[in-house]
Amino acid sequence: MTDQYGRGLRAPVIEILDIGRYTIKFLLKECHISIANALRRIMIADVPTMAIDLVYINDNSSVLHDEFLSHRLGLIPFKSDTVDSYEFFRECSCKPSCHKCSVEFNLRETALDDVKDITTDHINANNPDCLVKPVKYINADGNEEDPILIVKLAKNQKVDIQCIVRKGTGKEHAKWSPVATVQVQQMPQIDISPSLEEDLDTEEKIGLVNSCPASVYKLNAEKQTVDIETITDCHQCQECTIYLENLNKKNDLLKVGQHEDHFIFTVESTGALPPEEIVSKAFTILIDKMSELSQCTEESDAKD
Amino acid sequence: MNTPAISELFSLPPDVKKIEHVDDTKAKHAAKFVMHLEDHTAGNLLRYSLLRNENVKFSGYRRPHPLENKIELKVHTNGKISPKEAAKQACDNLCTEFIKMKEAFLMQVKEFKGEGK
């Protein structure tokens, strides 16, 4: 076996770049791509949240047909901080449904005089103390955003719907996925040769700095060197190397590539769970998965 | 029409074990592990973790069919340890690694939030 995979245990390093209300950005260093990818896949498909799973339509005279409405309801993100206190419906011992595995909501509205917007604000829990409820988004200024529009009712139209919210994972249906996207980017790596300083004149250096569409480089006017300002913005378009090639310079002045084991994660939450919670839950799920596999490997009997 | 039932994603029939261990008939110290209800997440992780073991000569995985929720992991060792031991070690190593990573992550989050305030 070649040594390209290394030996023994690794100790990946994590560095947080930013935590927002709905996003988290962090670096994962000294880590093989399989681990980064597993983390990404788990966050998308295996972290449980709550979502509307069952819809009883008692009355619907809106322009949207029943299935359309049910689908729209299913995709609404629900605040799922208490998701761990619920059971999966299929694992719960109850017969039709119980408070351990499901939460009931209702949506009963009639447009009396004018067009009425039915939004997530009209979804009411049968139990008012319930902590699971439709997400209310807060924008960058700290103000509450408009609720999600479900359907518009014309005069005298009516909806009377009963919804059952259940716990689930993105593996079964994307509505349960706690993330909008998980972006994994390999860290760009730019090697600037020390001889670049002498080989290029000031005009050429300015040209090199301006050749980058992502403004990664910056000219240090004092020392007459080209510095890297924002390496994370580099998308390896190679415009800088092409510029140097056109100048007919030696082609080893600048090398643009990427780190093999250095990743930038950007996790965007749907609002169901705080972003840092999604990542830490993903780790817990991976730990459980690995210890279960270890146990089962131990118990497996050899057969031919 | 022939969509598999969603329950197949989450539970096994009562007579099926989570991991089946099949010894290779043609080579010594080689075995195949059929892991039910697993996918590329675990498959790729284990393949890589096994390759980091100096006693493992070969390891690879495949998902035989996209509608069947199982993977096959093949392990070939040099004889100093059995494929089963190697696979168990790989799982344990990954487990410790993830525990460390989780701790590091939580610590970093705490630090970051502390700085913010």
Interface residues (C-beta under 8 A of the other chain):
Chain A: M1 Y5 G6 R7 G8 L9 R10 A11 P12 V13 I14 E15 I16 I19 F26 H32 S34 I35 N37 A38 R41 I42 D46 F88 R90 K171 E172 E276 V279 S280 F283 T284 L286 I287 K289 M290 S291 E292 L293 S294 C296 T297 E298 E299 S300 D301 A302 K303 D304
Chain B: I6 S7 L9 F10 S11 K17 K18 I19 E20 H21 V22 D23 T25 A31 F33 M35 E38 D39 H40 T41 A42 N44 L45 L46 R47 Y48 L51 R52 N53 E54 V56 K57 F58 K84 A87 K88 C91 D92 N93 L94 C95 T96 E97 F98 I99 K100 M101 K102 A104 F105 L106 Q108 V109 E111 F112 K113 G116
